[in-house]
Amino acid sequence: MKNVPESEPKRPTGVFVGLATLDVIHRIAQPPGPNEKITSLAQFVAAGGPAANAAVTFAALGGDAILVTALGDGPVAELIRADLAEFGVSVVDAAVGSIRTVPVSAVSVVDATGDRSVVSADGVDSAATPPDDLTDVVAKADVVLVDGHHPLIARAAAECAAAREITVVVDAGRWKPVMEELIPFASDMVCSDDFRMPGSEDTSTTATALVSAGVRIVVTTHGGAPVEWWSGEKSGSVPVEPVTVVDTLGAGDAFHGAYSYFCTQQGSSTQHDSSAQHDGLVSCIDRAARVAALRCSVVGPRAWLHRLPAPQTWK
């Protein structure tokens, strides 16, 4: 084993469970009309998907990122693996040795606003089963994020992590059927402002329902508006750094990956009920929001990663 100098901090390990896609991204002046062909201003091809993008962000910040997904064999899967490897993400493939259709996302980003549109298949109804070594992979983790795709794998990973008191972050972009099974194991739910618990009418009642269900921390993002948080009986908001927005693709995923990284620097999420831990939570959210803001300020799916300062400078 390599001897690590005492001055060198331990790299946190994050396990990210969920979807990986191949994103074909076109930057356009305006969306095409019916039966219209247009020429893009720029084109990018990169691995995408909520868990995959979060893993890339975690690795860029200095963590060891492992993505558990279902790719199988084939040329599209190889393109995804190559891109993830280039950006420091290891892949555990639950579909290794099989031929399957890997989702390809058609993405358009409007040049003037940075708004994105995505057409893709997903993994919500995937029947992929957990890889044989899932327990060993999760046991290495300081944090486990699940995005609700490949639900059998997500549930197994969340249950395994919770049993070991490893922080379980649920990426709650929208309600998926598996969420009902993941919530009992979640320590942290990071929600979009579109996410609703069944029967809840807004983000506040959704957060209340999640806290009542035993989730220790609920975080809700609102684009450029302040990020809200709830923990036990306490709640608050964290302002978002204003930036010139040029590309919003994957901004939420960047927030989730950064949140997962910075929460490993705050100690166990089971202790967030003290004043000091609440301060740590606010700091974690603030730094994650600044990472997401940086992502929005740079064109393209990967160029922004090279502008990330060292993690210790995100005070």
Backbone torsions as a table, in degrees:
resi	resn	phi	psi	omega
1	MET	NA	139.4	179.8
2	LYS	-70.9	133.9	175.8
3	ASN	-79.3	123.3	-179.3
4	VAL	-95.8	123.7	178.7
5	PRO	-55.1	145.2	-178.4
6	GLU	-59.5	-29.8	-177.7
7	SER	-75.5	-14.6	-177.5
8	GLU	-92.1	115.7	-177.9
9	PRO	-66.9	151.0	177.7
10	LYS	-66.7	133.5	176.4
11	ARG	-76.5	125.2	178.2
12	PRO	-69.4	150.9	177.0
13	THR	-109.3	125.8	176.6
14	GLY	-116.0	132.9	175.0
15	VAL	-108.5	124.3	-174.7
16	PHE	-115.9	121.5	-171.5
17	VAL	-116.2	119.3	178.6
18	GLY	155.7	-143.9	-166.1
19	LEU	-86.1	138.3	167.1
20	ALA	-127.1	132.2	179.5
21	THR	-128.0	171.0	166.2
22	LEU	-105.1	118.0	-179.0
23	ASP	-96.1	123.9	171.8
24	VAL	-107.4	110.9	-166.8
25	ILE	-112.8	128.4	175.3
26	HIS	-117.9	129.8	173.2
27	ARG	-92.6	125.0	-169.9
28	ILE	-129.3	155.2	177.2
29	ALA	-73.4	-39.0	177.3
30	GLN	-160.8	155.5	-179.3
31	PRO	-63.2	144.2	178.9
32	PRO	-70.9	151.7	174.3
33	GLY	-83.4	178.4	178.3
34	PRO	-57.0	131.1	175.8
35	ASN	61.1	25.1	-179.4
36	GLU	-107.1	141.3	171.8
37	LYS	-106.4	136.4	177.4
38	ILE	-130.2	162.8	177.5
39	THR	-103.0	130.4	-179.2
40	SER	-75.4	155.3	176.5
41	LEU	-81.5	-28.3	178.8
42	ALA	-160.0	157.8	-179.6
43	GLN	-136.6	141.1	178.4
44	PHE	-137.1	148.8	172.9
45	VAL	-130.2	126.0	-177.0
46	ALA	-156.9	160.4	171.0
47	ALA	-65.4	142.8	178.3
48	GLY	-138.4	-165.0	-175.8
49	GLY	103.9	146.5	-174.4
50	PRO	-57.4	-52.2	-177.8
51	ALA	-66.8	-40.1	-179.1
52	ALA	-64.4	-45.9	179.3
53	ASN	-65.1	-37.9	177.5
54	ALA	-64.3	-39.5	178.7
55	ALA	-64.5	-40.3	178.2
56	VAL	-61.3	-42.6	178.7
57	THR	-64.0	-45.3	179.2
58	PHE	-57.3	-45.3	179.4
59	ALA	-65.6	-39.7	-179.2
60	ALA	-64.8	-30.2	178.4
61	LEU	-77.0	-13.8	176.7
62	GLY	120.0	9.5	179.2
63	GLY	-94.7	167.9	171.7
64	ASP	-95.2	113.2	-173.6
65	ALA	-107.3	130.0	177.0
66	ILE	-121.7	123.9	177.8
67	LEU	-102.8	123.0	173.8
68	VAL	-103.0	116.1	-174.8
69	THR	-149.1	-170.2	177.5
70	ALA	-129.0	106.1	-179.2
71	LEU	-111.0	-49.2	-174.1
72	GLY	74.0	-167.8	-178.3
73	ASP	-98.2	155.8	179.0
74	GLY	138.0	162.6	-174.7
75	PRO	-65.2	-36.8	179.2
76	VAL	-66.5	-42.7	178.3
77	ALA	-60.6	-38.3	-179.8
78	GLU	-66.5	-38.4	176.3
79	LEU	-61.7	-42.2	179.2
80	ILE	-63.7	-47.6	-180.0
81	ARG	-58.7	-43.1	-177.2
82	ALA	-63.6	-43.4	-180.0
83	ASP	-65.8	-44.0	179.6
84	LEU	-63.5	-40.3	178.6
85	ALA	-62.8	-39.7	179.2
86	GLU	-60.1	-31.2	-177.8
87	PHE	-105.1	22.4	166.8
88	GLY	83.3	19.2	-179.1
89	VAL	-105.2	124.7	173.7
90	SER	-85.0	145.4	-177.5
91	VAL	-116.9	129.4	168.6
92	VAL	-107.0	113.7	-171.4
93	ASP	-100.0	113.9	179.1
94	ALA	-73.8	-11.7	-177.6
95	ALA	-114.9	20.6	-177.0
96	VAL	-57.8	137.6	179.0
97	GLY	88.0	-4.6	-180.0
98	SER	-112.5	160.8	174.3
99	ILE	-104.5	120.5	-179.9
100	ARG	-139.3	162.9	178.4
101	THR	-86.9	110.0	179.5
102	VAL	-84.6	132.8	-178.6
103	PRO	-58.9	135.0	172.3
104	VAL	-114.5	122.8	-178.0
105	SER	-96.6	130.9	172.4
106	ALA	-96.6	114.0	-171.8
107	VAL	-118.4	134.3	172.6
108	SER	-121.0	133.7	177.0
109	VAL	-121.1	123.5	-178.4
110	VAL	-78.5	125.2	-172.2
111	ASP	-60.7	-40.1	-173.1
112	ALA	-73.5	-27.1	-173.2
113	THR	-119.1	-21.1	-174.8
114	GLY	80.6	-0.1	179.3
115	ASP	-67.7	143.1	-178.3
116	ARG	-119.9	151.3	173.0
117	SER	-125.0	138.2	-174.8
118	VAL	-131.2	131.0	170.6
119	VAL	-119.5	122.8	-175.4
120	SER	-161.1	156.1	162.5
121	ALA	-78.3	168.6	177.1
122	ASP	-141.1	-167.0	-176.7
123	GLY	-118.7	20.7	-177.7
124	VAL	-63.1	-36.7	-178.5
125	ASP	-101.1	14.5	-178.5
126	SER	-63.1	140.2	176.6
127	ALA	-101.5	12.6	-179.8
128	ALA	-59.2	135.3	-177.9
129	THR	-100.9	157.2	-176.5
130	PRO	-59.3	141.2	174.8
131	PRO	-65.6	155.9	-175.6
132	ASP	-60.3	-31.0	-176.0
133	ASP	-97.4	18.9	-176.5
134	LEU	-58.0	-42.6	-178.7
135	THR	-60.0	-43.1	179.8
136	ASP	-67.1	-37.3	179.1
137	VAL	-65.5	-47.3	-179.1
138	VAL	-64.1	-35.2	-178.2
139	ALA	-62.0	-21.5	179.3
140	LYS	-79.6	-13.5	-164.5
141	ALA	-82.7	147.7	165.4
142	ASP	-93.3	-23.3	178.4
143	VAL	-152.3	143.4	176.1
144	VAL	-123.5	127.0	175.2
145	LEU	-111.9	134.6	174.1
146	VAL	-123.2	141.2	-177.8
147	ASP	-109.4	2.3	176.2
148	GLY	89.5	-7.2	172.6
149	HIS	-85.8	158.5	-171.8
150	HIS	48.6	66.1	-167.3
151	PRO	-60.7	-33.9	179.1
152	LEU	-64.7	-38.4	178.6
153	ILE	-71.7	-41.9	-179.2
154	ALA	-58.8	-47.9	-177.8
155	ARG	-64.3	-43.2	-179.7
156	ALA	-62.9	-42.0	-179.7
157	ALA	-67.1	-43.0	-179.4
158	ALA	-64.4	-43.1	-180.0
159	GLU	-64.3	-43.2	179.7
160	CYS	-62.4	-44.2	-179.3
161	ALA	-66.4	-44.1	-179.2
162	ALA	-62.1	-37.5	179.6
163	ALA	-64.2	-25.8	179.2
164	ARG	-98.7	9.4	-179.2
165	GLU	57.4	35.8	173.3
166	ILE	-90.4	137.3	179.0
167	THR	-56.6	128.0	178.1
168	VAL	-113.7	112.0	178.0
169	VAL	-99.9	125.2	176.7
170	VAL	-104.1	121.3	173.6
171	ASP	-79.6	105.6	-175.9
172	ALA	-107.3	73.9	178.6
173	GLY	-73.6	-39.9	176.0
174	ARG	-150.6	161.7	178.7
175	TRP	-69.0	128.1	173.9
176	LYS	-123.8	150.6	-178.1
177	PRO	-53.0	-35.1	-177.9
178	VAL	-69.9	-15.3	-179.4
179	MET	-55.6	-36.7	179.8
180	GLU	-59.2	-32.7	179.4
181	GLU	-84.9	-24.7	-177.9
182	LEU	-83.3	-33.2	-174.4
183	ILE	-54.8	-40.9	179.4
184	PRO	-61.6	-21.0	-179.0
185	PHE	-101.8	-6.0	-174.2
186	ALA	-78.5	132.3	168.8
187	SER	-93.8	-34.3	-178.6
188	ASP	-132.6	126.5	172.7
189	MET	-110.0	119.1	177.7
190	VAL	-108.0	108.9	-167.4
191	CYS	-110.6	148.7	167.1
192	SER	-81.3	167.3	179.0
193	ASP	-75.2	-3.1	174.5
194	ASP	-91.6	-13.1	-175.1
195	PHE	-74.5	132.3	177.8
196	ARG	-134.8	133.0	165.6
197	MET	-68.9	142.9	175.8
198	PRO	-53.6	127.8	-178.9
199	GLY	91.4	-7.1	178.9
200	SER	-96.5	143.7	-173.7
201	GLU	-101.5	-16.2	-178.6
202	ASP	-154.6	-177.4	-176.8
203	THR	-67.0	-33.5	-178.3
204	SER	-68.0	-46.8	179.6
205	THR	-69.6	-31.2	174.3
206	THR	-63.3	-46.7	179.6
207	ALA	-62.1	-42.4	178.8
208	THR	-60.1	-42.8	179.3
209	ALA	-64.7	-39.5	-179.7
210	LEU	-68.0	-43.8	177.7
211	VAL	-62.0	-41.2	178.3
212	SER	-63.7	-29.1	179.0
213	ALA	-80.0	-3.7	176.0
214	GLY	107.7	1.7	176.8
215	VAL	-71.8	127.9	-173.4
216	ARG	-76.0	-36.6	-177.0
217	ILE	-134.7	130.6	174.3
218	VAL	-122.3	127.0	179.3
219	VAL	-122.9	132.3	178.7
220	THR	-126.2	124.8	178.6
221	THR	-94.8	152.6	-178.1
222	HIS	-136.8	46.4	-178.4
223	GLY	63.4	-123.5	-179.0
224	GLY	-83.9	-4.0	178.5
225	ALA	-83.9	164.4	-178.0
226	PRO	-55.0	146.1	175.9
227	VAL	-83.4	129.7	178.4
228	GLU	-96.3	150.8	176.2
229	TRP	-141.9	152.1	175.7
230	TRP	-135.3	138.3	176.2
231	SER	-149.7	110.8	-174.5
232	GLY	60.7	-126.7	179.6
233	GLU	-92.1	0.6	-177.8
234	LYS	-103.1	154.4	177.7
235	SER	-155.0	166.2	179.2
236	GLY	-176.3	-170.2	178.3
237	SER	-143.2	155.9	-178.6
238	VAL	-127.6	123.3	-179.5
239	PRO	-66.3	154.3	180.0
240	VAL	-106.2	131.9	180.0
241	GLU	-61.5	126.0	179.2
242	PRO	-73.4	136.8	176.6
243	VAL	-139.3	163.5	171.0
244	THR	-79.5	113.3	-173.7
245	VAL	-83.2	123.6	178.4
246	VAL	-123.5	-13.5	-176.9
247	ASP	-164.2	110.1	-177.0
248	THR	-97.3	-0.7	-177.8
249	LEU	-60.9	122.5	177.0
250	GLY	77.7	10.3	-178.7
251	ALA	-64.8	-42.1	177.2
252	GLY	-63.9	-39.0	177.9
253	ASP	-64.1	-38.9	177.1
254	ALA	-62.5	-40.8	176.9
255	PHE	-59.9	-45.7	-177.6
256	HIS	-64.0	-42.2	178.8
257	GLY	-65.4	-41.1	178.9
258	ALA	-69.1	-41.7	176.9
259	TYR	-58.4	-43.6	179.1
260	SER	-61.8	-40.4	178.8
261	TYR	-65.8	-51.6	-173.2
262	PHE	-71.5	-25.1	177.4
263	CYS	-70.6	-21.4	175.5
264	THR	-72.4	-15.5	178.9
265	GLN	-89.8	-5.2	-174.4
266	GLN	-103.3	-1.6	-174.8
267	GLY	88.4	-178.0	-175.8
268	SER	-62.6	137.5	177.8
269	SER	-67.6	-13.8	178.4
270	THR	-70.4	-10.6	-176.4
271	GLN	-110.4	18.1	-177.0
272	HIS	-74.2	0.7	-175.9
273	ASP	-83.2	-11.4	176.4
274	SER	-82.0	160.7	179.7
275	SER	-59.8	-40.7	-179.7
276	ALA	-63.2	-40.3	-179.4
277	GLN	-71.4	-32.0	174.4
278	HIS	-65.3	-39.2	175.0
279	ASP	-61.1	-39.8	178.0
280	GLY	-64.5	-38.8	177.4
281	LEU	-63.0	-44.9	178.8
282	VAL	-60.9	-41.4	178.4
283	SER	-63.8	-41.4	178.7
284	CYS	-61.0	-45.8	179.9
285	ILE	-64.4	-43.0	-178.7
286	ASP	-60.3	-46.0	-178.8
287	ARG	-68.1	-39.2	177.5
288	ALA	-63.7	-39.3	179.0
289	ALA	-65.4	-35.9	178.8
290	ARG	-70.2	-34.2	174.3
291	VAL	-63.7	-45.4	179.2
292	ALA	-63.6	-38.3	178.2
293	ALA	-63.9	-40.7	176.4
294	LEU	-60.6	-43.1	179.0
295	ARG	-57.7	-40.9	-177.9
296	CYS	-68.4	-18.3	-173.5
297	SER	-94.0	1.3	-175.9
298	VAL	-128.9	134.5	179.2
299	VAL	-74.4	135.8	174.0
300	GLY	100.6	156.7	-173.7
301	PRO	-77.0	-16.6	-173.6
302	ARG	-127.4	-24.2	-174.1
303	ALA	-57.2	-33.8	-177.2
304	TRP	-64.3	-27.0	-177.5
305	LEU	-62.0	-30.5	-178.4
306	HIS	-75.7	-8.6	179.0
307	ARG	-101.5	2.7	179.0
308	LEU	-68.5	124.8	172.0
309	PRO	-68.4	168.1	175.3
310	ALA	-60.2	143.4	-175.5
311	PRO	-55.3	-36.3	-177.4
312	GLN	-68.2	-12.6	178.7
313	THR	-87.4	-7.1	179.9
314	TRP	-85.0	69.4	-176.8
315	LYS	-83.9	NA	NA
